[in-house]
Amino acid sequence: MTRRRVDVEAVGPWLVEVPLQAEGPLPWRDLFPGLAGPVVLELGCGYGLFLRDLAALQPERPHLGVERDRGAALRAARKLMLAQAANAKVVVGDAFWALNRLFAPGEVG
């Protein structure tokens, strides 16, 4: 079985890499123009299968996966790219870090 390398430039629009020292909250609404409601957050999104499918079922809501393994996050971003999921992105980072640093109270649901 051969593994395909994920083209980081190609998946760029679906991948969010935030420096660990970033102080939040970050402007998530800027990543999802025209979408309403709180961000649907999946912690530990792995290879992105559930994230991709849920985003397809709820195209009016912004979806954000958080995955600490960069390789898995790249594969998840590739799945979102292939699905052309304009309402979903993957953040490379730890879930505890993301919840405590990147979101304002009431911003995720």
MMTF fields as JSON, N, C-alpha, C and O atoms, coordinates in Angstrom:
{
  "mmtfVersion": "1.0.0",
  "mmtfProducer": "UNKNOWN",
  "numBonds": 435,
  "numAtoms": 436,
  "numGroups": 109,
  "numChains": 1,
  "numModels": 1,
  "chainsPerModel": [1],
  "groupsPerChain": [109],
  "chainIdList": ["A"],
  "bondAtomList": [4, 2, 8, 6, 12, 10, 16, 14, 20, 18, 24, 22, 28, 26, 32, 30, 36, 34, 40, 38, 44, 42, 48, 46, 52, 50, 56, 54, 60, 58, 64, 62, 68, 66, 72, 70, 76, 74, 80, 78, 84, 82, 88, 86, 92, 90, 96, 94, 100, 98, 104, 102, 108, 106, 112, 110, 116, 114, 120, 118, 124, 122, 128, 126, 132, 130, 136, 134, 140, 138, 144, 142, 148, 146, 152, 150, 156, 154, 160, 158, 164, 162, 168, 166, 172, 170, 176, 174, 180, 178, 184, 182, 188, 186, 192, 190, 196, 194, 200, 198, 204, 202, 208, 206, 212, 210, 216, 214, 220, 218, 224, 222, 228, 226, 232, 230, 236, 234, 240, 238, 244, 242, 248, 246, 252, 250, 256, 254, 260, 258, 264, 262, 268, 266, 272, 270, 276, 274, 280, 278, 284, 282, 288, 286, 292, 290, 296, 294, 300, 298, 304, 302, 308, 306, 312, 310, 316, 314, 320, 318, 324, 322, 328, 326, 332, 330, 336, 334, 340, 338, 344, 342, 348, 346, 352, 350, 356, 354, 360, 358, 364, 362, 368, 366, 372, 370, 376, 374, 380, 378, 384, 382, 388, 386, 392, 390, 396, 394, 400, 398, 404, 402, 408, 406, 412, 410, 416, 414, 420, 418, 424, 422, 428, 426, 432, 430],
  "bondOrderList": [1, 1, 1, 1, 1, 1, 1, 1, 1, 1, 1, 1, 1, 1, 1, 1, 1, 1, 1, 1, 1, 1, 1, 1, 1, 1, 1, 1, 1, 1, 1, 1, 1, 1, 1, 1, 1, 1, 1, 1, 1, 1, 1, 1, 1, 1, 1, 1, 1, 1, 1, 1, 1, 1, 1, 1, 1, 1, 1, 1, 1, 1, 1, 1, 1, 1, 1, 1, 1, 1, 1, 1, 1, 1, 1, 1, 1, 1, 1, 1, 1, 1, 1, 1, 1, 1, 1, 1, 1, 1, 1, 1, 1, 1, 1, 1, 1, 1, 1, 1, 1, 1, 1, 1, 1, 1, 1, 1],
  "groupList": [{"groupName": "MET", "atomNameList": ["N", "CA", "C", "O"], "elementList": ["N", "C", "C", "O"], "formalChargeList": [0, 0, 0, 0], "bondAtomList": [1, 0, 2, 1, 3, 2], "bondOrderList": [1, 1, 2], "singleLetterCode": "M", "chemCompType": "L-PEPTIDE LINKING"}, {"groupName": "THR", "atomNameList": ["N", "CA", "C", "O"], "elementList": ["N", "C", "C", "O"], "formalChargeList": [0, 0, 0, 0], "bondAtomList": [1, 0, 2, 1, 3, 2], "bondOrderList": [1, 1, 2], "singleLetterCode": "T", "chemCompType": "L-PEPTIDE LINKING"}, {"groupName": "ARG", "atomNameList": ["N", "CA", "C", "O"], "elementList": ["N", "C", "C", "O"], "formalChargeList": [0, 0, 0, 0], "bondAtomList": [1, 0, 2, 1, 3, 2], "bondOrderList": [1, 1, 2], "singleLetterCode": "R", "chemCompType": "L-PEPTIDE LINKING"}, {"groupName": "VAL", "atomNameList": ["N", "CA", "C", "O"], "elementList": ["N", "C", "C", "O"], "formalChargeList": [0, 0, 0, 0], "bondAtomList": [1, 0, 2, 1, 3, 2], "bondOrderList": [1, 1, 2], "singleLetterCode": "V", "chemCompType": "L-PEPTIDE LINKING"}, {"groupName": "ASP", "atomNameList": ["N", "CA", "C", "O"], "elementList": ["N", "C", "C", "O"], "formalChargeList": [0, 0, 0, 0], "bondAtomList": [1, 0, 2, 1, 3, 2], "bondOrderList": [1, 1, 2], "singleLetterCode": "D", "chemCompType": "L-PEPTIDE LINKING"}, {"groupName": "GLU", "atomNameList": ["N", "CA", "C", "O"], "elementList": ["N", "C", "C", "O"], "formalChargeList": [0, 0, 0, 0], "bondAtomList": [1, 0, 2, 1, 3, 2], "bondOrderList": [1, 1, 2], "singleLetterCode": "E", "chemCompType": "L-PEPTIDE LINKING"}, {"groupName": "ALA", "atomNameList": ["N", "CA", "C", "O"], "elementList": ["N", "C", "C", "O"], "formalChargeList": [0, 0, 0, 0], "bondAtomList": [1, 0, 2, 1, 3, 2], "bondOrderList": [1, 1, 2], "singleLetterCode": "A", "chemCompType": "L-PEPTIDE LINKING"}, {"groupName": "GLY", "atomNameList": ["N", "CA", "C", "O"], "elementList": ["N", "C", "C", "O"], "formalChargeList": [0, 0, 0, 0], "bondAtomList": [1, 0, 2, 1, 3, 2], "bondOrderList": [1, 1, 2], "singleLetterCode": "G", "chemCompType": "PEPTIDE LINKING"}, {"groupName": "PRO", "atomNameList": ["N", "CA", "C", "O"], "elementList": ["N", "C", "C", "O"], "formalChargeList": [0, 0, 0, 0], "bondAtomList": [1, 0, 2, 1, 3, 2], "bondOrderList": [1, 1, 2], "singleLetterCode": "P", "chemCompType": "L-PEPTIDE LINKING"}, {"groupName": "TRP", "atomNameList": ["N", "CA", "C", "O"], "elementList": ["N", "C", "C", "O"], "formalChargeList": [0, 0, 0, 0], "bondAtomList": [1, 0, 2, 1, 3, 2], "bondOrderList": [1, 1, 2], "singleLetterCode": "W", "chemCompType": "L-PEPTIDE LINKING"}, {"groupName": "LEU", "atomNameList": ["N", "CA", "C", "O"], "elementList": ["N", "C", "C", "O"], "formalChargeList": [0, 0, 0, 0], "bondAtomList": [1, 0, 2, 1, 3, 2], "bondOrderList": [1, 1, 2], "singleLetterCode": "L", "chemCompType": "L-PEPTIDE LINKING"}, {"groupName": "GLN", "atomNameList": ["N", "CA", "C", "O"], "elementList": ["N", "C", "C", "O"], "formalChargeList": [0, 0, 0, 0], "bondAtomList": [1, 0, 2, 1, 3, 2], "bondOrderList": [1, 1, 2], "singleLetterCode": "Q", "chemCompType": "L-PEPTIDE LINKING"}, {"groupName": "PHE", "atomNameList": ["N", "CA", "C", "O"], "elementList": ["N", "C", "C", "O"], "formalChargeList": [0, 0, 0, 0], "bondAtomList": [1, 0, 2, 1, 3, 2], "bondOrderList": [1, 1, 2], "singleLetterCode": "F", "chemCompType": "L-PEPTIDE LINKING"}, {"groupName": "CYS", "atomNameList": ["N", "CA", "C", "O"], "elementList": ["N", "C", "C", "O"], "formalChargeList": [0, 0, 0, 0], "bondAtomList": [1, 0, 2, 1, 3, 2], "bondOrderList": [1, 1, 2], "singleLetterCode": "C", "chemCompType": "L-PEPTIDE LINKING"}, {"groupName": "TYR", "atomNameList": ["N", "CA", "C", "O"], "elementList": ["N", "C", "C", "O"], "formalChargeList": [0, 0, 0, 0], "bondAtomList": [1, 0, 2, 1, 3, 2], "bondOrderList": [1, 1, 2], "singleLetterCode": "Y", "chemCompType": "L-PEPTIDE LINKING"}, {"groupName": "HIS", "atomNameList": ["N", "CA", "C", "O"], "elementList": ["N", "C", "C", "O"], "formalChargeList": [0, 0, 0, 0], "bondAtomList": [1, 0, 2, 1, 3, 2], "bondOrderList": [1, 1, 2], "singleLetterCode": "H", "chemCompType": "L-PEPTIDE LINKING"}, {"groupName": "LYS", "atomNameList": ["N", "CA", "C", "O"], "elementList": ["N", "C", "C", "O"], "formalChargeList": [0, 0, 0, 0], "bondAtomList": [1, 0, 2, 1, 3, 2], "bondOrderList": [1, 1, 2], "singleLetterCode": "K", "chemCompType": "L-PEPTIDE LINKING"}, {"groupName": "ASN", "atomNameList": ["N", "CA", "C", "O"], "elementList": ["N", "C", "C", "O"], "formalChargeList": [0, 0, 0, 0], "bondAtomList": [1, 0, 2, 1, 3, 2], "bondOrderList": [1, 1, 2], "singleLetterCode": "N", "chemCompType": "L-PEPTIDE LINKING"}],
  "groupTypeList": [0, 1, 2, 2, 2, 3, 4, 3, 5, 6, 3, 7, 8, 9, 10, 3, 5, 3, 8, 10, 11, 6, 5, 7, 8, 10, 8, 9, 2, 4, 10, 12, 8, 7, 10, 6, 7, 8, 3, 3, 10, 5, 10, 7, 13, 7, 14, 7, 10, 12, 10, 2, 4, 10, 6, 6, 10, 11, 8, 5, 2, 8, 15, 10, 7, 3, 5, 2, 4, 2, 7, 6, 6, 10, 2, 6, 6, 2, 16, 10, 0, 10, 6, 11, 6, 6, 17, 6, 16, 3, 3, 3, 7, 4, 6, 12, 9, 6, 10, 17, 2, 10, 12, 6, 8, 7, 5, 3, 7],
  "groupIdList": [1, 2, 3, 4, 5, 6, 7, 8, 9, 10, 11, 12, 13, 14, 15, 16, 17, 18, 19, 20, 21, 22, 23, 24, 25, 26, 27, 28, 29, 30, 31, 32, 33, 34, 35, 36, 37, 38, 39, 40, 41, 42, 43, 44, 45, 46, 47, 48, 49, 50, 51, 52, 53, 54, 55, 56, 57, 58, 59, 60, 61, 62, 63, 64, 65, 66, 67, 68, 69, 70, 71, 72, 73, 74, 75, 76, 77, 78, 79, 80, 81, 82, 83, 84, 85, 86, 87, 88, 89, 90, 91, 92, 93, 94, 95, 96, 97, 98, 99, 100, 101, 102, 103, 104, 105, 106, 107, 108, 109],
  "secStructList": [7, 7, 7, 7, 7, 7, 7, 2, 2, 2, 2, 4, 4, 4, 3, 3, 3, 7, 7, 6, 6, 7, 7, 1, 7, 7, 7, 2, 2, 2, 2, 1, 6, 6, 7, 7, 1, 1, 5, 3, 3, 3, 3, 1, 7, 6, 6, 1, 2, 2, 2, 2, 2, 2, 2, 2, 2, 7, 6, 6, 1, 7, 3, 3, 3, 3, 3, 1, 7, 2, 2, 2, 2, 2, 2, 2, 2, 2, 2, 2, 2, 2, 6, 6, 7, 6, 6, 3, 3, 3, 3, 3, 1, 7, 2, 2, 2, 2, 2, 2, 2, 6, 7, 7, 6, 6, 1, 5, 7],
  "xCoordList": [0.848, 0.0, 0.894, 1.772, 0.669, 1.455, 0.626, -0.576, 1.302, 0.621, 0.816, 1.909, -0.243, -0.15, 0.208, -0.341, 1.12, 1.453, 0.37, -0.133, 0.029, -0.979, -0.282, 0.7, -0.785, -0.247, -0.72, -1.887, 0.206, -0.141, -0.706, -1.632, -0.16, -0.685, -2.114, -2.949, -2.4, -3.743, -4.795, -5.912, -4.436, -5.411, -5.408, -6.176, -4.559, -4.427, -5.728, -5.866, -6.69, -7.948, -8.754, -9.638, -8.461, -9.195, -8.375, -8.857, -7.14, -6.244, -5.899, -5.526, -6.024, -5.702, -4.588, -4.773, -3.433, -2.317, -2.11, -1.757, -2.331, -2.272, -1.058, -0.883, -0.217, 0.924, 0.465, -0.556, 1.223, 0.859, 0.746, -0.029, 1.504, 1.474, 0.335, 0.224, -0.501, -1.614, -2.561, -2.891, -2.982, -3.976, -5.308, -5.37, -6.333, -7.635, -8.479, -7.986, -9.699, -10.256, -9.845, -9.54, -9.847, -9.513, -10.79, -11.879, -10.667, -11.857, -12.374, -12.185, -13.022, -13.492, -14.507, -14.557, -15.303, -16.311, -15.66, -16.266, -14.431, -13.733, -13.418, -13.295, -13.288, -13.017, -14.27, -14.181, -15.427, -16.693, -17.658, -18.696, -17.347, -18.243, -19.617, -19.724, -20.645, -22.005, -22.654, -23.816, -21.934, -22.525, -22.949, -22.272, -24.076, -24.636, -24.536, -24.19, -24.846, -24.884, -23.519, -22.505, -23.494, -22.207, -21.414, -21.983, -20.118, -19.244, -19.488, -19.478, -19.706, -19.809, -18.38, -17.628, -18.014, -16.633, -16.508, -17.25, -15.572, -15.266, -13.85, -12.892, -13.715, -12.405, -11.853, -12.521, -10.626, -10.03, -10.675, -11.19, -10.652, -11.376, -10.68, -11.249, -9.469, -8.793, -8.647, -8.188, -9.039, -8.903, -10.073, -10.112, -11.019, -12.041, -13.284, -14.06, -13.51, -14.695, -15.991, -16.876, -16.105, -17.313, -17.468, -18.57, -16.369, -16.398, -16.917, -17.782, -16.392, -16.835, -18.319, -19.055, -18.758, -20.153, -21.114, -22.176, -20.749, -21.609, -21.693, -22.761, -20.576, -20.575, -21.485, -22.148, -21.516, -22.394, -23.864, -24.718, -24.159, -25.546, -26.032, -27.234, -25.089, -25.435, -24.657, -23.791, -24.945, -24.159, -24.305, -23.495, -25.334, -25.548, -24.745, -24.708, -24.105, -23.357, -21.859, -21.439, -21.045, -19.589, -19.138, -19.61, -18.226, -17.72, -16.204, -15.52, -15.702, -14.266, -13.816, -14.315, -12.866, -12.271, -10.956, -10.233, -10.643, -9.361, -8.644, -9.196, -7.417, -6.635, -5.184, -4.578, -4.622, -3.248, -2.21, -1.084, -2.556, -1.626, -1.672, -2.686, -0.561, -0.558, -0.836, -1.533, -0.301, -0.549, -2.025, -2.557, -2.684, -4.122, -4.897, -5.858, -4.479, -5.151, -5.019, -5.967, -3.856, -3.668, -4.59, -5.179, -4.714, -5.614, -7.068, -7.848, -7.432, -8.793, -9.037, -10.093, -8.06, -8.194, -8.327, -9.062, -7.619, -7.731, -9.151, -9.702, -9.735, -11.114, -12.082, -12.995, -11.87, -12.72, -12.532, -13.496, -11.282, -10.996, -11.712, -12.365, -11.588, -12.221, -13.739, -14.388, -14.304, -15.752, -16.161, -17.35, -15.163, -15.416, -16.284, -17.23, -15.954, -16.699, -16.313, -15.354, -17.05, -16.757, -17.077, -16.646, -17.82, -18.239, -17.451, -17.892, -16.287, -15.515, -14.022, -13.515, -13.328, -11.874, -11.327, -12.067, -10.009, -9.329, -8.247, -7.454, -8.216, -7.171, -6.177, -6.568, -4.888, -3.853, -3.581, -3.084, -3.903, -3.668, -4.348, -5.173, -3.995, -4.542, -5.923, -6.136, -6.846, -8.214, -8.269, -8.967, -7.552, -7.552, -7.035, -7.621, -5.953, -5.371, -6.379, -6.575, -7.012, -7.959, -9.133, -9.51, -9.711, -10.865, -10.519, -11.327, -9.332, -8.943, -8.341, -8.313, -7.864, -7.166, -7.853, -7.677, -8.62, -9.043, -10.492, -10.864, -11.32, -12.743, -13.247, -12.808, -14.166, -14.838, -15.992, -16.49, -16.418, -17.569, -18.792, -19.102, -19.473, -20.662, -20.398, -21.336, -19.125, -18.792, -18.913, -19.055, -18.86, -19.002, -20.259, -20.696, -20.83, -22.051, -22.103, -23.076],
  "yCoordList": [-1.178, 0.0, 1.242, 1.383, 2.116, 3.351, 4.5, 4.6, 5.362, 6.534, 7.714, 7.951, 8.434, 9.67, 10.804, 10.925, 11.628, 12.826, 13.868, 14.026, 14.565, 15.613, 16.897, 17.307, 17.527, 18.798, 19.902, 20.294, 20.395, 21.388, 22.657, 23.257, 23.067, 24.277, 24.066, 24.962, 22.899, 22.628, 22.622, 23.098, 22.083, 22.001, 23.249, 23.338, 24.199, 25.424, 26.094, 26.484, 26.25, 26.903, 26.143, 26.722, 24.866, 24.056, 23.774, 23.106, 24.278, 24.006, 25.305, 26.29, 25.304, 26.482, 26.089, 25.225, 26.725, 26.469, 27.724, 28.778, 27.605, 28.732, 28.537, 27.456, 29.56, 29.423, 29.137, 29.661, 28.305, 27.944, 29.149, 29.131, 30.188, 31.375, 32.328, 33.407, 31.946, 32.808, 33.038, 32.113, 34.257, 34.607, 34.801, 35.456, 34.258, 34.334, 35.44, 36.258, 35.483, 34.604, 35.036, 36.202, 34.083, 34.376, 34.709, 34.293, 35.449, 35.873, 34.764, 34.826, 33.76, 32.625, 33.023, 32.419, 34.019, 34.453, 34.873, 34.74, 35.38, 35.77, 34.561, 34.7, 33.387, 32.168, 31.619, 30.859, 32.003, 31.465, 32.593, 32.734, 33.389, 34.498, 33.988, 33.033, 34.642, 34.315, 33.172, 32.852, 32.551, 31.451, 31.943, 32.77, 31.428, 31.898, 30.819, 29.669, 31.224, 30.287, 30.055, 30.471, 29.384, 29.094, 28.08, 27.307, 28.1, 27.159, 25.76, 25.564, 24.792, 23.396, 22.88, 22.899, 22.426, 22.061, 20.556, 19.964, 19.943, 18.529, 18.433, 18.761, 17.99, 17.853, 16.468, 15.458, 16.434, 15.158, 14.623, 13.505, 15.412, 15.057, 13.981, 13.506, 13.587, 12.505, 12.802, 13.878, 11.842, 11.999, 12.749, 12.891, 13.227, 14.135, 13.537, 14.264, 12.242, 11.635, 12.198, 12.613, 12.214, 12.734, 14.224, 14.695, 14.968, 16.412, 16.7, 17.557, 15.985, 16.166, 15.866, 16.633, 14.744, 14.337, 15.273, 15.605, 15.698, 16.616, 17.976, 18.586, 18.444, 19.721, 19.645, 20.624, 18.489, 18.314, 18.32, 18.795, 17.794, 17.762, 19.117, 19.381, 19.976, 21.294, 22.39, 23.031, 22.611, 23.568, 25.02, 25.87, 25.307, 26.686, 27.009, 28.165, 26.013, 26.203, 26.066, 25.25, 26.852, 26.684, 25.502, 25.335, 24.685, 23.508, 23.602, 23.968, 23.268, 23.353, 22.095, 21.778, 21.389, 20.229, 20.637, 21.47, 20.061, 20.302, 18.962, 17.99, 18.913, 17.676, 18.005, 18.84, 17.339, 17.659, 16.992, 17.481, 15.892, 15.22, 15.904, 15.854, 16.541, 17.327, 16.46, 16.893, 15.251, 14.355, 14.029, 14.047, 13.732, 13.451, 14.697, 14.611, 15.862, 17.116, 17.394, 17.865, 17.108, 17.292, 16.366, 16.775, 15.137, 14.201, 14.645, 14.51, 15.172, 15.691, 16.873, 16.97, 17.768, 18.93, 18.477, 19.085, 17.415, 16.887, 16.379, 16.606, 15.702, 15.225, 16.401, 16.346, 17.455, 18.644, 19.292, 19.757, 19.323, 19.892, 19.094, 19.672, 17.77, 16.931, 17.071, 16.967, 17.307, 17.504, 18.947, 19.263, 19.829, 21.262, 21.817, 22.567, 21.444, 21.866, 23.291, 23.504, 24.252, 25.667, 26.044, 27.096, 25.206, 25.512, 24.73, 24.625, 24.178, 23.384, 23.623, 23.82, 23.6, 23.758, 22.899, 22.466, 22.657, 21.878, 22.738, 23.361, 22.772, 23.471, 22.431, 21.421, 22.684, 21.819, 22.304, 23.414, 21.482, 21.878, 20.954, 20.119, 21.113, 20.342, 20.888, 22.1, 20.004, 20.411, 21.326, 22.34, 20.992, 21.824, 23.224, 24.221, 23.287, 24.563, 25.36, 26.554, 24.695, 25.381, 25.955, 27.109, 25.155, 25.626, 26.787, 27.697, 26.758, 27.792, 29.035, 30.085, 28.954, 30.089, 30.704, 31.892, 29.924, 30.373, 30.816, 31.417, 30.534, 30.83, 31.711, 31.59, 32.59, 33.42, 32.613, 31.684, 32.954, 32.264, 32.343, 33.41, 31.234, 31.178, 31.096, 31.113, 31.007, 31.011, 29.636, 29.539, 28.589, 27.244, 26.604, 26.925, 25.703, 25.051, 23.614, 22.922],
  "zCoordList": [0.0, 0.0, 0.0, 0.851, -0.936, -0.987, -0.449, -0.694, 0.29, 0.853, -0.075, -0.587, -0.277, -1.05, -0.128, 0.967, -0.564, 0.206, -0.032, -1.144, 1.026, 0.921, 0.504, 1.123, -0.538, -1.017, -0.067, -0.084, 0.758, 1.782, 1.157, 1.702, 0.026, -0.635, -1.108, -0.983, -1.647, -2.17, -1.067, -1.267, 0.099, 1.192, 2.067, 3.025, 1.748, 2.544, 2.941, 4.101, 2.044, 2.426, 3.489, 4.12, 3.689, 4.666, 5.926, 6.84, 5.981, 7.097, 7.813, 7.176, 9.135, 9.94, 10.901, 11.759, 10.754, 11.668, 12.498, 11.97, 13.793, 14.72, 15.626, 16.189, 15.779, 16.689, 18.119, 18.565, 18.833, 20.21, 21.125, 22.081, 20.847, 21.702, 21.338, 21.92, 20.392, 19.988, 21.159, 21.902, 21.306, 22.324, 21.619, 20.579, 22.154, 21.516, 22.085, 22.862, 21.729, 20.72, 19.314, 19.065, 18.423, 17.032, 16.261, 16.658, 15.174, 14.402, 13.476, 12.262, 14.053, 13.267, 12.207, 11.136, 12.491, 11.504, 10.187, 9.123, 10.257, 9.03, 8.149, 6.932, 8.748, 7.981, 7.308, 6.345, 7.813, 7.318, 6.954, 7.6, 5.951, 5.606, 5.156, 4.387, 5.65, 5.246, 6.01, 5.761, 6.933, 7.7, 9.072, 9.683, 9.553, 10.825, 11.894, 11.621, 13.105, 14.224, 14.822, 14.262, 15.974, 16.607, 15.778, 15.008, 15.948, 15.252, 15.817, 17.032, 14.931, 15.339, 15.452, 14.478, 16.629, 16.914, 17.113, 17.896, 16.407, 16.622, 17.16, 16.46, 18.385, 19.017, 18.72, 18.942, 18.216, 17.83, 16.572, 16.562, 15.507, 14.278, 13.453, 12.47, 13.825, 13.11, 11.635, 11.251, 10.803, 9.35, 8.714, 7.491, 9.507, 9.02, 8.406, 7.785, 8.552, 7.942, 8.517, 7.768, 9.843, 10.481, 10.208, 9.927, 10.29, 10.037, 8.637, 8.457, 7.643, 6.256, 6.107, 5.485, 6.683, 6.524, 7.253, 6.726, 8.457, 9.202, 8.509, 8.458, 7.983, 7.255, 6.03, 5.684, 5.377, 4.214, 4.624, 3.875, 5.812, 6.297, 6.803, 6.83, 7.206, 7.75, 7.01, 7.605, 5.746, 4.958, 5.409, 5.038, 6.208, 6.671, 7.932, 8.353, 8.538, 9.786, 9.546, 8.725, 10.251, 10.168, 11.029, 12.153, 10.501, 11.202, 11.307, 10.352, 12.474, 12.714, 13.452, 14.532, 12.849, 13.501, 14.133, 13.587, 15.275, 15.938, 16.029, 16.545, 15.527, 15.543, 15.843, 15.172, 16.864, 17.256, 16.369, 16.274, 15.719, 14.817, 13.45, 12.754, 13.076, 11.836, 10.606, 9.688, 10.585, 9.454, 9.302, 8.192, 10.406, 10.373, 9.963, 9.198, 10.474, 10.114, 8.622, 7.994, 8.052, 6.608, 5.823, 4.822, 6.268, 5.586, 5.717, 4.774, 6.878, 7.063, 6.131, 5.507, 6.04, 5.151, 3.698, 2.92, 3.337, 1.97, 1.708, 0.631, 2.678, 2.514, 2.337, 1.514, 3.113, 2.979, 1.616, 1.007, 1.132, -0.183, -1.276, -2.145, -1.229, -2.247, -2.23, -3.271, -1.048, -0.915, -1.204, -1.252, -1.397, -1.589, -0.461, -0.703, 0.758, 1.95, 2.329, 3.071, 1.824, 2.102, 3.544, 4.017, 4.242, 5.612, 6.662, 7.806, 6.29, 7.248, 7.094, 5.989, 8.23, 8.268, 9.401, 10.284, 9.359, 10.393, 11.016, 10.31, 12.338, 13.086, 13.592, 14.177, 13.362, 13.917, 15.334, 15.524, 16.331, 17.713, 18.697, 18.325, 19.94, 21.041, 21.424, 21.414, 21.756, 22.084, 23.301, 23.272, 24.365, 25.568, 25.251, 25.672, 24.521, 24.1, 23.267, 23.494, 22.306, 21.426, 22.211, 22.011, 23.1, 23.868, 24.788, 24.977, 25.354, 26.313, 25.685, 26.327, 24.47, 23.87, 22.651, 22.38, 21.927, 20.603, 20.483, 19.475, 21.487, 21.356, 22.485, 23.629, 22.155, 23.158, 23.761, 23.125, 24.97, 25.567, 24.646, 24.116, 24.458, 23.626, 22.14, 21.343, 21.747, 20.321, 19.675, 18.456, 20.459, 19.912, 20.471, 21.576, 19.702, 20.143, 19.735, 20.034]
}
